Amino acid sequence: MALISVLGLTLAFASACGDDGPAAECVPSAIDTCRCDDGRPAVKVCASDSTWGACMCDGVDGGTDSSVPADASMDGAADAGPDATADAAPDAPLPDAGVMFPPTPGAYTPGPVSRITSLTIPPATTCCRDWGAASKNGAGMVDNAFSTLAEATAGMGLDLQALLTNSIAAGTMNILLDHQGFDGDPDSALIIAALDGVPDGATDYLIDPATFLPGTGIPRSRFEPATLISGAVVAGPGTLTLPIAFFGGSLEYSFEDVELTGTVTTGTGITYTAGTLAGYLRVEDYFGGVNDYVAAGCSCLGLSGPLYSRSGTTWSHSCVTVAEAATLCPGNSGCQEISSGTDCTIAPLLIPSLADIDIDSTLPGYEGLSLGLRFTAAPVTVSGVAAP
């Protein structure tokens, strides 16, 4: 099933009644997402007769080259030279053709960059992806366990939506979408890199060098292939790390197999008026994010191991009481909050129970929590790469 359309793309379905004829499928010029034969996401446009056009799969390789004579056998002599006959037709351009990343972070040249200005956790049944047979509820239903998790933790005093909103507003979460290879609309040869930004003055940003793979200028997080057609962006899959500010520290969650869709304008820079991010978070990475936070700044707890640990498929905790946390870590609200109370002790039961994506079919149960987020983004200026 295609991605659920929640991008503000105008869709309307007229109901058939009496002798008015068949129902219209869509409003002319409306845009929706679809899937190419190879499974990658793309877009389709509503025609003037109110029916959907074909999925626009520009950028898919044109197929196997026509037969050409082989070079001479390897006999130690020079190569036999160019083939005697050219290909019947050149291949269609690959989605990432022309995008070459540099060998070092300092040589990285950004394209048009947009900073994510809002992240919204929508109601679970409304956004953003159907994982089909891999999901707990099967095909035909939207999967968003992260939204269900947010509802559950809000009832226990941990507001994930507020954490996201406050992190962006405070400038501690600066996700920059860099449109590498951008050549206007339409464009089927994009790569969208998700960079970690560091504020540089009032309006500009530097790129955090930790964004790149070690010793290279290749961003860790890339959505490829990516296409832009008539203001609709479809990209991925890729990975995305959300660094959520938490009591002076940061809880970092890495989401996998993330697809990005959006409605954009391309006047001065690229503005996302609406967008979605849909992927999954491994259960072990959820607990890993908490354990990393505790290991980095909560030695006051005196734990001999991680706050959360696993034996087989069962998770357990080393949480303390609220009173104990206050005594052990006076003045450290983050460590007190994360290591005590109901939200700490219930997590080993709650998080695995919410998992709804079967990542590894050879293992029992579900290993991932589906994610669906809405977002907006606005153009920013990137002035370089920050010092290591």
Secondary structure, 3 states (H helix, E strand, C coil): CCCCCCCCCCCCCCCCCCCCCCCCCCCCCCEEEEECCCCCEEEEEECCCCCECCCECCCCCCCCCCCCCCCCCCCCCCCCCCCCCCCCCCCCCCCCCCCCCCCCHHHCCCCCEEEEEEEECCCCCCCCECCHHHECCCCCCCECHHHHHHHHHHCCCCCHHHHHHHHHHCCCCCEEEEEECCCCCCEEEEEEEEEEEEEECCCEEEECHHHECCCCCCECEEEEEEEEECCEEEEEEEEEEEEEEECCEEEEEEEEEEEEEEEEECCCCCEEEEEEEEEEEEHHHHHHHHHHHHHHHCHHHCCCCCCEEEECCEEEECCECHHHHHHHCCCCHHHHHHHECHHHHHHHHHHHHHCCECCCCCCCCCCEEEEEEEEEEEEEEEEEECCC
